[in-house]
Amino acid sequence: MNAPASSCAAPIGIFDSGLGGLSVLRAVRAQLPAERLIYVADSRYAPYGKRDDDFIADRTLAICEWLVAQGAKALVVACNTATAQSIALVRERLAVPLVGVEPGIKPAAALSKSRVAGVLATEVTLRSARFQALVERHAADLRVLCQPGHGLVEAVERCDVDSPALVELLRGYVQPMLDAGADTLVLGCTHYPFLDAAIRSIVGERMTLVDTSVAIARQLERVLDQHGLRAYPADDVGSTTARFCSTSDGAHLRTLAAALLGIEAQVECVSIPSPRTREPEANAA
């Protein structure tokens, strides 16, 4: 096991199966402007929503270990699917502070006046014990309409956030929720905040959209303070310095970082082998 970095100037590692975690990185940059960040997109194996549970755990642990080896003082698993299946395992194996993400069931329960809320998430997230526990704990009096967002992660990964075909796909998911009386929609995947405008074009003001990326950034701030790891401008670590890494060629990560975050990113292509993928990576040209 790698020893955790103790310096306040050490970076924070943020990991997603692909590009969706950029929504979390955006919130962290706004909330914690003095922190250095390392973002890893496991785009070679994205999306995780169609992968089996063991594969997701295998990749999540390998990438978190890699981030710790890069000196990360804390980790954010910026992927609902990876959090749902793997965060307990990672917490057991690694000593650094760890923040996961989860669908915003609790805020949806607080916001909904009709007592009907929709949840758009990956199939893996919706079937997870963690998600079911969230619903039981926070939404006992709420009718929760669960909809797997088939095709949405792939759309964001190819930088399609507003095409007519995408809007029609979304309409098929959210219109039945509106018809059932839902007044709140949980964006249960970190990719989905990038579809905010497309969803708004369908639902208008009839639904409140719940995006938990800001809550994740605030939780990270609390965790850093609890461990005495927060960087401040006086630490001279630079302002919102981010290092971008991808297990694929990095082209989509560069494009989306520029289009949605206004960052002209230099993306490092990195190899992060794991027990389930070591042989294919070794054989890759």
Secondary structure as the mmCIF struct_conf table of DSSP 4:
data_model
#
loop_
_struct_conf.conf_type_id
_struct_conf.id
_struct_conf.beg_label_comp_id
_struct_conf.beg_label_asym_id
_struct_conf.beg_label_seq_id
_struct_conf.end_label_comp_id
_struct_conf.end_label_asym_id
_struct_conf.end_label_seq_id
HELX_LH_PP_P HELX_LH_PP_P1 ASN A 2 ALA A 5
TURN_TY1_P TURN_TY1_P1 CYS A 8 ALA A 9
BEND BEND1 ALA A 10 ALA A 10
HELX_LH_PP_P HELX_LH_PP_P2 PRO A 11 PRO A 11
STRN STRN1 ILE A 12 ASP A 16
BEND BEND2 SER A 17 LEU A 19
TURN_TY1_P TURN_TY1_P2 GLY A 20 GLY A 21
HELX_RH_AL_P HELX_RH_AL_P1 LEU A 22 GLN A 31
TURN_TY1_P TURN_TY1_P3 PRO A 33 ALA A 34
STRN STRN2 LEU A 37 ALA A 41
HELX_RH_3T_P HELX_RH_3T_P1 SER A 43 TYR A 45
HELX_RH_3T_P HELX_RH_3T_P2 TYR A 48 LYS A 50
BEND BEND3 ARG A 51 ARG A 51
HELX_RH_AL_P HELX_RH_AL_P2 ASP A 53 ALA A 69
TURN_TY1_P TURN_TY1_P4 GLN A 70 GLY A 71
BEND BEND4 LYS A 73 LYS A 73
STRN STRN3 ALA A 74 VAL A 77
HELX_RH_AL_P HELX_RH_AL_P3 ASN A 80 ARG A 93
BEND BEND5 VAL A 96 VAL A 96
STRN STRN4 LEU A 98 GLY A 100
HELX_RH_AL_P HELX_RH_AL_P4 ILE A 105 LEU A 111
BEND BEND6 LYS A 113 ARG A 115
STRN STRN5 VAL A 116 ALA A 121
HELX_RH_AL_P HELX_RH_AL_P5 GLU A 123 ARG A 127
BEND BEND7 SER A 128 SER A 128
HELX_RH_AL_P HELX_RH_AL_P6 ALA A 129 HIS A 138
TURN_TY1_P TURN_TY1_P5 ALA A 140 ASP A 141
BEND BEND8 LEU A 142 LEU A 142
STRN STRN6 ARG A 143 PRO A 148
TURN_TY1_P TURN_TY1_P6 HIS A 150 GLY A 151
HELX_RH_AL_P HELX_RH_AL_P7 LEU A 152 GLU A 157
TURN_TY1_P TURN_TY1_P7 ARG A 158 CYS A 159
BEND BEND9 VAL A 161 ASP A 162
HELX_RH_AL_P HELX_RH_AL_P8 PRO A 164 ASP A 179
TURN_TY1_P TURN_TY1_P8 ALA A 180 GLY A 181
STRN STRN7 THR A 184 LEU A 187
BEND BEND10 CYS A 189 CYS A 189
TURN_TY1_P TURN_TY1_P9 THR A 190 HIS A 191
HELX_RH_3T_P HELX_RH_3T_P3 TYR A 192 LEU A 195
HELX_RH_AL_P HELX_RH_AL_P9 ASP A 196 VAL A 203
TURN_TY1_P TURN_TY1_P10 GLY A 204 GLU A 205
BEND BEND11 ARG A 206 MET A 207
STRN STRN8 THR A 208 VAL A 210
HELX_RH_AL_P HELX_RH_AL_P10 SER A 213 GLN A 226
TURN_TY1_P TURN_TY1_P11 HIS A 227 GLY A 228
HELX_RH_3T_P HELX_RH_3T_P4 PRO A 233 ASP A 235
BEND BEND12 SER A 239 THR A 240
STRN STRN9 ALA A 242 SER A 246
BEND BEND13 THR A 247 SER A 248
BEND BEND14 GLY A 250 GLY A 250
HELX_RH_AL_P HELX_RH_AL_P11 ALA A 251 LEU A 261
HELX_LH_PP_P HELX_LH_PP_P3 ALA A 265 GLN A 266
STRN STRN10 VAL A 267 CYS A 269
TURN_TY1_P TURN_TY1_P12 PRO A 275 THR A 277
HELX_RH_AL_P HELX_RH_AL_P12 ARG A 278 ASN A 283
#
